[in-house]
Amino acid sequence: MAKKALTITLYVSEILVQVKNKAFLTGRSRDNGNNNEEVAHMQASDDDEDEMQLLNSIGNAFATLKSKLSEFLTLTPTTSNNVLIDGETNLSLVLSLPSNYNQSTADAITRGCDQYLVDMALSEWFNITNKADAGDYLNKAAADLTIIREAAHKRVRPVRTDPTASSGSDQQ
């Protein structure tokens, strides 16, 4: 059976912006006027320490995502290393899907992968800076994975062709 390849490219720079923005907004929403230091620690900065932690978390999340989607992955490398990704890295997945895969769900898969990485990174970030919020983002990541899997399993309904229609090859 022929397969369809779906290539997904995720830009670490975009994921970093999303993680930092959500960490900022979450911290701001927890501000009660008397917890400035706690709120400040929740909000990820551009400092090297914060960014290195976030990049490590994104790398961990990507490795987990590949494991969770292994049944669909192709072009998997035969070697690996633990080099930290950087903000200029592009992460790619090539999914091998059945020929009747419904391509209209490609955006749902891509956005789901993006949000999975964001939510997993935030879960790790808040596990360090504010444990009360870590579980929420871990639950969101699980929901993201469900969306990805549902979209990858969507199929196009077969179309019946008219067997009596002349194709031009029935000439005698």
Z-matrix of the N, CA and C atoms (Angstrom, degrees):
N
C 1 1.445
C 2 1.538 1 108.83
N 3 1.305 2 116.27 1 133.43
C 4 1.460 3 121.55 2 178.75
C 5 1.530 4 110.10 3 -68.66
N 6 1.289 5 115.27 4 147.48
C 7 1.467 6 120.99 5 -179.59
C 8 1.523 7 109.37 6 -114.69
N 9 1.324 8 115.30 7 156.90
C 10 1.461 9 122.03 8 172.42
C 11 1.517 10 107.40 9 -107.49
N 12 1.320 11 115.90 10 135.80
C 13 1.461 12 120.49 11 176.92
C 14 1.526 13 108.58 12 -99.76
N 15 1.306 14 115.66 13 131.71
C 16 1.457 15 121.79 14 175.06
C 17 1.521 16 107.00 15 -118.50
N 18 1.339 17 116.33 16 114.83
C 19 1.456 18 121.07 17 179.04
C 20 1.513 19 108.81 18 -98.24
N 21 1.319 20 115.14 19 126.40
C 22 1.459 21 122.06 20 179.77
C 23 1.515 22 107.88 21 -115.90
N 24 1.319 23 116.76 22 127.19
C 25 1.457 24 122.34 23 176.07
C 26 1.518 25 108.12 24 -115.47
N 27 1.321 26 115.05 25 125.73
C 28 1.463 27 122.15 26 179.17
C 29 1.523 28 108.08 27 -116.06
N 30 1.307 29 116.64 28 128.52
C 31 1.454 30 122.53 29 -176.50
C 32 1.522 31 109.33 30 -94.73
N 33 1.320 32 116.37 31 116.95
C 34 1.465 33 121.35 32 -177.81
C 35 1.518 34 110.70 33 -59.14
N 36 1.327 35 117.91 34 -36.14
C 37 1.473 36 120.28 35 179.60
C 38 1.524 37 110.95 36 -60.07
N 39 1.330 38 117.04 37 -38.80
C 40 1.471 39 120.97 38 178.48
C 41 1.528 40 111.29 39 -70.89
N 42 1.314 41 116.07 40 -39.26
C 43 1.466 42 120.19 41 178.84
C 44 1.525 43 109.85 42 -64.62
N 45 1.324 44 117.20 43 -41.71
C 46 1.470 45 121.28 44 177.61
C 47 1.526 46 111.53 45 -58.79
N 48 1.315 47 117.05 46 -44.50
C 49 1.466 48 120.71 47 179.51
C 50 1.527 49 110.00 48 -61.38
N 51 1.328 50 116.42 49 -44.54
C 52 1.465 51 119.84 50 179.81
C 53 1.524 52 111.65 51 -62.50
N 54 1.338 53 116.70 52 -43.64
C 55 1.466 54 120.71 53 -179.36
C 56 1.533 55 110.11 54 -63.62
N 57 1.318 56 116.33 55 -47.48
C 58 1.466 57 119.82 56 -179.17
C 59 1.523 58 111.16 57 -63.41
N 60 1.325 59 117.05 58 -40.06
C 61 1.460 60 120.37 59 179.88
C 62 1.527 61 111.24 60 -65.23
N 63 1.328 62 116.93 61 -45.20
C 64 1.469 63 119.74 62 179.32
C 65 1.526 64 111.33 63 -66.67
N 66 1.328 65 117.32 64 -37.23
C 67 1.470 66 119.92 65 177.06
C 68 1.530 67 109.74 66 -64.48
N 69 1.328 68 116.28 67 -39.79
C 70 1.469 69 120.45 68 178.18
C 71 1.525 70 110.71 69 -63.34
N 72 1.329 71 116.11 70 -49.55
C 73 1.458 72 120.03 71 -178.15
C 74 1.529 73 112.02 72 -64.63
N 75 1.324 74 116.18 73 -39.76
C 76 1.463 75 119.74 74 178.20
C 77 1.525 76 110.04 75 -63.77
N 78 1.327 77 116.79 76 -45.01
C 79 1.462 78 120.35 77 177.56
C 80 1.517 79 111.59 78 -60.88
N 81 1.323 80 116.25 79 -44.79
C 82 1.466 81 120.18 80 -179.60
C 83 1.528 82 110.94 81 -62.12
N 84 1.327 83 116.53 82 -37.24
C 85 1.464 84 119.01 83 -179.40
C 86 1.529 85 112.33 84 -70.15
N 87 1.323 86 116.92 85 -19.21
C 88 1.465 87 120.95 86 179.42
C 89 1.532 88 112.44 87 -91.63
N 90 1.326 89 116.96 88 -2.24
C 91 1.470 90 121.31 89 -177.96
C 92 1.522 91 110.04 90 -70.35
N 93 1.329 92 115.63 91 122.13
C 94 1.465 93 120.28 92 176.78
C 95 1.521 94 112.05 93 -114.28
N 96 1.322 95 116.38 94 11.12
C 97 1.452 96 121.34 95 179.24
C 98 1.515 97 113.83 96 88.78
N 99 1.324 98 117.99 97 -16.38
C 100 1.461 99 122.07 98 -178.99
C 101 1.518 100 113.16 99 -119.65
N 102 1.307 101 117.96 100 5.27
C 103 1.463 102 121.06 101 -176.09
C 104 1.529 103 111.87 102 -126.64
N 105 1.303 104 116.95 103 41.81
C 106 1.472 105 122.02 104 -174.94
C 107 1.525 106 112.83 105 -57.18
N 108 1.324 107 116.84 106 -41.69
C 109 1.463 108 119.24 107 -178.46
C 110 1.529 109 111.00 108 -67.06
N 111 1.311 110 116.98 109 -43.04
C 112 1.470 111 121.77 110 178.25
C 113 1.533 112 110.51 111 -60.44
N 114 1.318 113 116.17 112 -45.52
C 115 1.468 114 121.11 113 179.15
C 116 1.518 115 110.59 114 -62.88
N 117 1.311 116 117.22 115 -42.61
C 118 1.470 117 121.10 116 -179.73
C 119 1.525 118 111.26 117 -61.38
N 120 1.324 119 117.08 118 -38.67
C 121 1.467 120 119.99 119 -179.49
C 122 1.529 121 112.07 120 -70.37
N 123 1.316 122 117.48 121 -27.56
C 124 1.468 123 120.54 122 178.18
C 125 1.521 124 111.99 123 -71.06
N 126 1.313 125 116.39 124 -28.58
C 127 1.458 126 121.67 125 -173.72
C 128 1.526 127 109.95 126 -87.09
N 129 1.311 128 116.74 127 112.72
C 130 1.465 129 122.27 128 -178.93
C 131 1.522 130 110.05 129 -67.18
N 132 1.314 131 115.68 130 137.25
C 133 1.464 132 120.75 131 -179.18
C 134 1.527 133 109.99 132 -110.09
N 135 1.318 134 115.28 133 -178.06
C 136 1.455 135 121.35 134 176.03
C 137 1.526 136 111.56 135 -88.43
N 138 1.330 137 117.40 136 5.64
C 139 1.463 138 120.80 137 177.95
C 140 1.525 139 109.49 138 -61.70
N 141 1.329 140 116.07 139 149.81
C 142 1.459 141 121.14 140 -176.81
C 143 1.530 142 112.59 141 -55.83
N 144 1.336 143 117.16 142 -41.07
C 145 1.466 144 120.35 143 -177.27
C 146 1.536 145 110.80 144 -63.66
N 147 1.325 146 115.59 145 -46.21
C 148 1.463 147 119.77 146 -179.87
C 149 1.519 148 110.95 147 -64.82
N 150 1.312 149 116.25 148 -46.96
C 151 1.463 150 119.73 149 -177.14
C 152 1.526 151 111.27 150 -64.88
N 153 1.327 152 117.34 151 -39.10
C 154 1.456 153 120.21 152 178.84
C 155 1.534 154 110.25 153 -62.45
N 156 1.321 155 117.28 154 -41.32
C 157 1.464 156 120.53 155 178.06
C 158 1.532 157 110.73 156 -63.88
N 159 1.323 158 116.21 157 -44.30
C 160 1.462 159 120.05 158 -179.70
C 161 1.529 160 111.35 159 -64.04
N 162 1.322 161 117.20 160 -42.11
C 163 1.464 162 120.47 161 178.68
C 164 1.524 163 110.79 162 -63.83
N 165 1.318 164 116.47 163 -40.18
C 166 1.459 165 120.51 164 177.09
C 167 1.527 166 110.07 165 -62.68
N 168 1.322 167 116.72 166 -42.57
C 169 1.469 168 121.25 167 179.21
C 170 1.523 169 111.57 168 -64.57
N 171 1.324 170 117.11 169 -40.66
C 172 1.467 171 120.92 170 177.64
C 173 1.529 172 110.05 171 -64.37
N 174 1.325 173 116.83 172 -41.91
C 175 1.466 174 120.74 173 177.04
C 176 1.520 175 111.70 174 -61.63
N 177 1.334 176 116.71 175 -43.04
C 178 1.469 177 120.49 176 177.14
C 179 1.526 178 110.63 177 -62.30
N 180 1.324 179 115.86 178 -43.80
C 181 1.472 180 120.47 179 -179.22
C 182 1.527 181 110.77 180 -63.60
N 183 1.327 182 116.98 181 -39.37
C 184 1.467 183 120.14 182 179.98
C 185 1.528 184 110.74 183 -66.01
N 186 1.326 185 116.84 184 -41.16
C 187 1.464 186 120.31 185 177.51
C 188 1.531 187 110.22 186 -61.77
N 189 1.321 188 116.85 187 -41.88
C 190 1.464 189 121.07 188 178.47
C 191 1.519 190 110.98 189 -65.89
N 192 1.338 191 116.53 190 -41.77
C 193 1.463 192 120.55 191 178.95
C 194 1.523 193 110.62 192 -59.82
N 195 1.332 194 116.84 193 -43.76
C 196 1.464 195 119.79 194 178.89
C 197 1.528 196 110.84 195 -62.02
N 198 1.306 197 116.46 196 -38.03
C 199 1.457 198 119.73 197 177.89
C 200 1.531 199 110.74 198 -65.93
N 201 1.317 200 116.79 199 -42.95
C 202 1.465 201 121.43 200 -178.80
C 203 1.528 202 112.33 201 -67.24
N 204 1.336 203 116.50 202 -28.81
C 205 1.470 204 121.02 203 -178.79
C 206 1.520 205 112.39 204 -104.29
N 207 1.314 206 117.63 205 16.80
C 208 1.468 207 121.34 206 -172.92
C 209 1.527 208 113.52 207 -57.20
N 210 1.332 209 117.70 208 -30.57
C 211 1.470 210 119.40 209 -179.93
C 212 1.530 211 112.22 210 -64.51
N 213 1.327 212 117.24 211 -20.77
C 214 1.467 213 121.81 212 -178.56
C 215 1.527 214 113.49 213 -103.26
N 216 1.322 215 117.78 214 -15.16
C 217 1.461 216 120.96 215 -171.37
C 218 1.515 217 113.36 216 -77.06
N 219 1.330 218 114.50 217 143.10
C 220 1.459 219 122.17 218 172.04
C 221 1.521 220 107.34 219 -128.75
N 222 1.302 221 115.75 220 174.98
C 223 1.460 222 122.04 221 178.14
C 224 1.521 223 111.78 222 53.18
N 225 1.311 224 115.61 223 42.42
C 226 1.453 225 120.59 224 178.20
C 227 1.519 226 108.60 225 -79.75
N 228 1.334 227 117.47 226 131.64
C 229 1.469 228 119.17 227 179.95
C 230 1.528 229 111.17 228 -67.28
N 231 1.311 230 115.32 229 154.04
C 232 1.461 231 119.72 230 178.80
C 233 1.519 232 111.80 231 -95.35
N 234 1.333 233 116.40 232 -1.37
C 235 1.466 234 120.50 233 175.44
C 236 1.528 235 107.91 234 -128.42
N 237 1.310 236 114.67 235 160.55
C 238 1.462 237 119.86 236 -179.67
C 239 1.516 238 108.82 237 -150.97
N 240 1.332 239 116.42 238 163.22
C 241 1.461 240 120.54 239 176.07
C 242 1.521 241 108.87 240 -149.63
N 243 1.295 242 116.75 241 177.10
C 244 1.455 243 120.52 242 -178.89
C 245 1.529 244 112.30 243 -112.21
N 246 1.318 245 116.67 244 27.79
C 247 1.459 246 120.93 245 178.02
C 248 1.526 247 108.41 246 -67.37
N 249 1.318 248 115.68 247 130.27
C 250 1.464 249 121.68 248 -179.42
C 251 1.525 250 109.74 249 -66.35
N 252 1.319 251 116.24 250 134.27
C 253 1.460 252 119.85 251 175.27
C 254 1.523 253 108.26 252 -69.73
N 255 1.314 254 116.31 253 161.91
C 256 1.461 255 119.27 254 175.86
C 257 1.519 256 109.39 255 -122.96
N 258 1.319 257 116.16 256 176.54
C 259 1.452 258 122.10 257 -175.54
C 260 1.512 259 114.53 258 -66.82
N 261 1.313 260 117.83 259 -11.86
C 262 1.463 261 121.73 260 179.99
C 263 1.525 262 112.16 261 -100.50
N 264 1.305 263 117.31 262 0.87
C 265 1.458 264 122.13 263 -177.63
C 266 1.526 265 110.88 264 -74.13
N 267 1.308 266 115.92 265 143.09
C 268 1.459 267 122.46 266 170.15
C 269 1.518 268 106.69 267 -110.26
N 270 1.311 269 116.70 268 130.72
C 271 1.455 270 122.13 269 178.54
C 272 1.517 271 108.24 270 -101.46
N 273 1.332 272 116.68 271 132.57
C 274 1.467 273 120.10 272 -177.16
C 275 1.519 274 110.92 273 -124.77
N 276 1.307 275 113.41 274 143.65
C 277 1.458 276 122.53 275 172.55
C 278 1.519 277 106.88 276 -128.01
N 279 1.312 278 116.97 277 136.21
C 280 1.458 279 121.10 278 172.79
C 281 1.522 280 105.81 279 -117.26
N 282 1.320 281 114.93 280 110.96
C 283 1.458 282 120.90 281 -179.30
C 284 1.522 283 109.39 282 -96.05
N 285 1.303 284 116.13 283 136.05
C 286 1.460 285 122.19 284 176.02
C 287 1.525 286 106.70 285 -103.61
N 288 1.323 287 114.83 286 112.79
C 289 1.462 288 121.34 287 -174.36
C 290 1.524 289 109.59 288 -118.53
N 291 1.318 290 117.04 289 155.09
C 292 1.468 291 120.05 290 -179.03
C 293 1.529 292 112.21 291 -59.35
N 294 1.314 293 115.85 292 157.01
C 295 1.466 294 120.67 293 -177.65
C 296 1.525 295 112.51 294 -61.46
N 297 1.334 296 117.44 295 -23.63
C 298 1.457 297 119.22 296 179.14
C 299 1.537 298 112.41 297 -98.10
N 300 1.324 299 115.99 298 18.59
C 301 1.460 300 120.80 299 175.75
C 302 1.531 301 109.50 300 -61.26
N 303 1.313 302 116.91 301 137.37
C 304 1.465 303 121.94 302 -179.92
C 305 1.526 304 109.12 303 -83.26
N 306 1.330 305 115.92 304 102.91
C 307 1.449 306 122.01 305 -174.94
C 308 1.531 307 113.94 306 -64.67
N 309 1.312 308 117.50 307 -13.73
C 310 1.466 309 119.43 308 179.64
C 311 1.529 310 111.55 309 -68.25
N 312 1.325 311 118.04 310 -11.60
C 313 1.457 312 120.59 311 179.61
C 314 1.534 313 112.63 312 -94.89
N 315 1.315 314 117.48 313 5.11
C 316 1.474 315 120.53 314 -178.47
C 317 1.534 316 111.48 315 -58.24
N 318 1.332 317 117.06 316 -41.24
C 319 1.471 318 119.28 317 179.32
C 320 1.525 319 111.30 318 -65.68
N 321 1.323 320 117.29 319 -36.36
C 322 1.467 321 120.48 320 178.14
C 323 1.525 322 110.59 321 -64.47
N 324 1.322 323 116.75 322 -39.40
C 325 1.464 324 120.42 323 178.25
C 326 1.528 325 109.83 324 -66.44
N 327 1.325 326 116.62 325 -46.01
C 328 1.464 327 120.50 326 -178.85
C 329 1.523 328 111.31 327 -62.50
N 330 1.325 329 116.97 328 -49.16
C 331 1.475 330 120.47 329 179.33
C 332 1.522 331 110.95 330 -64.19
N 333 1.331 332 116.94 331 -36.76
C 334 1.454 333 120.20 332 177.48
C 335 1.521 334 111.91 333 -63.44
N 336 1.328 335 116.78 334 -42.01
C 337 1.472 336 120.75 335 177.20
C 338 1.522 337 110.64 336 -63.69
N 339 1.319 338 116.22 337 -43.81
C 340 1.464 339 121.41 338 178.01
C 341 1.536 340 110.31 339 -58.96
N 342 1.316 341 116.44 340 -50.28
C 343 1.463 342 120.25 341 -177.99
C 344 1.525 343 111.93 342 -67.82
N 345 1.321 344 117.58 343 -32.37
C 346 1.461 345 120.50 344 175.92
C 347 1.527 346 109.71 345 -60.30
N 348 1.326 347 116.53 346 -47.63
C 349 1.475 348 119.99 347 -179.99
C 350 1.523 349 111.01 348 -63.26
N 351 1.331 350 117.12 349 -41.99
C 352 1.467 351 121.10 350 178.72
C 353 1.527 352 110.33 351 -62.53
N 354 1.314 353 116.46 352 -48.81
C 355 1.468 354 120.14 353 -176.05
C 356 1.525 355 112.38 354 -68.03
N 357 1.321 356 117.50 355 -37.74
C 358 1.468 357 119.64 356 176.91
C 359 1.529 358 110.96 357 -67.44
N 360 1.326 359 116.76 358 -40.59
C 361 1.464 360 119.83 359 177.93
C 362 1.528 361 110.78 360 -63.85
N 363 1.332 362 116.18 361 -41.21
C 364 1.468 363 119.61 362 177.58
C 365 1.523 364 111.51 363 -66.22
N 366 1.317 365 117.18 364 -36.27
C 367 1.458 366 119.91 365 177.59
C 368 1.527 367 110.17 366 -61.33
N 369 1.330 368 117.06 367 -45.74
C 370 1.470 369 120.25 368 177.25
C 371 1.522 370 111.58 369 -64.99
N 372 1.345 371 116.78 370 -40.66
C 373 1.459 372 121.12 371 -179.91
C 374 1.528 373 110.65 372 -61.49
N 375 1.330 374 115.87 373 -48.53
C 376 1.459 375 119.64 374 -178.66
C 377 1.529 376 112.25 375 -73.53
N 378 1.312 377 117.80 376 -22.05
C 379 1.456 378 119.82 377 173.63
C 380 1.532 379 109.91 378 -63.32
N 381 1.325 380 116.22 379 -28.17
C 382 1.463 381 121.96 380 177.56
C 383 1.531 382 111.11 381 -88.35
N 384 1.327 383 116.68 382 -43.50
C 385 1.467 384 120.16 383 -169.57
C 386 1.517 385 115.73 384 -99.21
N 387 1.330 386 118.24 385 -24.44
C 388 1.468 387 121.46 386 -177.49
C 389 1.526 388 108.83 387 -165.02
N 390 1.322 389 115.90 388 84.29
C 391 1.468 390 121.74 389 -173.02
C 392 1.526 391 113.80 390 -54.08
N 393 1.321 392 117.28 391 -27.26
C 394 1.473 393 120.23 392 -178.03
C 395 1.525 394 112.33 393 -60.56
N 396 1.322 395 117.99 394 -29.65
C 397 1.465 396 121.30 395 -178.33
C 398 1.534 397 113.40 396 -95.21
N 399 1.319 398 118.14 397 -12.84
C 400 1.466 399 121.18 398 -174.91
C 401 1.524 400 112.09 399 -60.31
N 402 1.322 401 117.16 400 -44.44
C 403 1.459 402 120.89 401 -177.38
C 404 1.513 403 113.31 402 -64.04
N 405 1.336 404 116.27 403 -35.05
C 406 1.462 405 119.91 404 178.95
C 407 1.522 406 111.16 405 -60.10
N 408 1.328 407 116.45 406 -43.71
C 409 1.460 408 119.76 407 -178.48
C 410 1.523 409 111.89 408 -74.57
N 411 1.317 410 117.60 409 -29.31
C 412 1.459 411 120.44 410 174.60
C 413 1.528 412 109.63 411 -66.18
N 414 1.332 413 116.95 412 -40.35
C 415 1.470 414 121.17 413 176.46
C 416 1.522 415 111.30 414 -65.48
N 417 1.332 416 116.93 415 -39.09
C 418 1.463 417 120.24 416 177.29
C 419 1.527 418 110.77 417 -63.71
N 420 1.330 419 116.90 418 -39.36
C 421 1.465 420 120.74 419 178.67
C 422 1.528 421 110.70 420 -63.16
N 423 1.324 422 117.01 421 -39.26
C 424 1.467 423 120.63 422 177.54
C 425 1.529 424 110.09 423 -63.50
N 426 1.327 425 116.71 424 -40.22
C 427 1.469 426 120.67 425 177.31
C 428 1.525 427 110.77 426 -66.07
N 429 1.342 428 117.20 427 -38.49
C 430 1.473 429 121.13 428 176.88
C 431 1.524 430 110.21 429 -59.77
N 432 1.320 431 116.38 430 -43.08
C 433 1.458 432 120.83 431 -179.48
C 434 1.531 433 110.93 432 -63.40
N 435 1.313 434 116.94 433 -37.56
C 436 1.466 435 121.22 434 177.27
C 437 1.529 436 110.19 435 -62.78
N 438 1.315 437 117.00 436 -43.40
C 439 1.467 438 121.58 437 178.56
C 440 1.532 439 110.61 438 -61.97
N 441 1.321 440 116.23 439 -43.84
C 442 1.465 441 120.90 440 179.50
C 443 1.531 442 110.04 441 -59.77
N 444 1.313 443 116.18 442 -49.00
C 445 1.459 444 120.90 443 -177.42
C 446 1.535 445 111.24 444 -64.60
N 447 1.328 446 117.09 445 -41.99
C 448 1.471 447 120.01 446 178.29
C 449 1.521 448 110.63 447 -61.32
N 450 1.332 449 116.31 448 -44.23
C 451 1.469 450 120.17 449 -179.50
C 452 1.529 451 110.96 450 -65.32
N 453 1.328 452 117.68 451 -38.40
C 454 1.467 453 120.91 452 -179.39
C 455 1.534 454 111.79 453 -68.80
N 456 1.308 455 116.92 454 -21.92
C 457 1.464 456 120.78 455 -179.41
C 458 1.537 457 113.38 456 -95.69
N 459 1.321 458 118.07 457 4.33
C 460 1.469 459 120.74 458 177.60
C 461 1.529 460 109.12 459 -72.93
N 462 1.317 461 115.08 460 139.66
C 463 1.457 462 120.67 461 -178.59
C 464 1.522 463 110.64 462 -128.22
N 465 1.318 464 115.50 463 155.76
C 466 1.456 465 122.82 464 176.44
C 467 1.529 466 107.07 465 -90.64
N 468 1.300 467 114.94 466 135.78
C 469 1.469 468 120.68 467 179.12
C 470 1.522 469 109.30 468 -67.81
N 471 1.319 470 117.78 469 137.82
C 472 1.469 471 120.19 470 178.36
C 473 1.527 472 110.91 471 -65.60
N 474 1.312 473 115.05 472 149.55
C 475 1.463 474 121.29 473 179.13
C 476 1.521 475 107.91 474 -110.95
N 477 1.307 476 115.46 475 128.29
C 478 1.467 477 120.07 476 178.92
C 479 1.522 478 109.00 477 -80.97
N 480 1.304 479 115.39 478 131.70
C 481 1.463 480 120.01 479 175.99
C 482 1.528 481 108.42 480 -94.45
N 483 1.297 482 115.01 481 154.73
C 484 1.463 483 120.66 482 179.89
C 485 1.531 484 108.17 483 -81.97
N 486 1.332 485 117.87 484 112.57
C 487 1.458 486 120.27 485 -177.37
C 488 1.530 487 112.97 486 -69.86
N 489 1.321 488 117.06 487 -15.36
C 490 1.477 489 119.75 488 -178.80
C 491 1.514 490 112.05 489 -91.29
N 492 1.322 491 116.63 490 -9.14
C 493 1.473 492 119.30 491 -179.64
C 494 1.516 493 108.49 492 -70.38
N 495 1.325 494 115.18 493 135.35
C 496 1.464 495 120.07 494 -179.55
C 497 1.516 496 109.62 495 -80.14
N 498 1.318 497 115.00 496 130.17
C 499 1.462 498 120.06 497 179.10
C 500 1.519 499 110.89 498 -99.12
N 501 1.293 500 117.34 499 1.20
C 502 1.459 501 120.06 500 179.74
C 503 1.517 502 112.45 501 91.74
N 504 1.315 503 118.62 502 -9.30
C 505 1.456 504 120.66 503 -178.80
C 506 1.531 505 111.76 504 -100.18
N 507 1.312 506 116.50 505 1.96
C 508 1.469 507 120.67 506 -178.58
C 509 1.530 508 112.09 507 -92.33
N 510 1.305 509 119.03 508 16.23
C 511 1.448 510 121.28 509 -177.96
C 512 1.518 511 110.81 510 -73.84
N 513 1.339 512 115.07 511 142.35
C 514 1.460 513 119.83 512 -177.19
C 515 1.483 514 112.00 513 -109.64
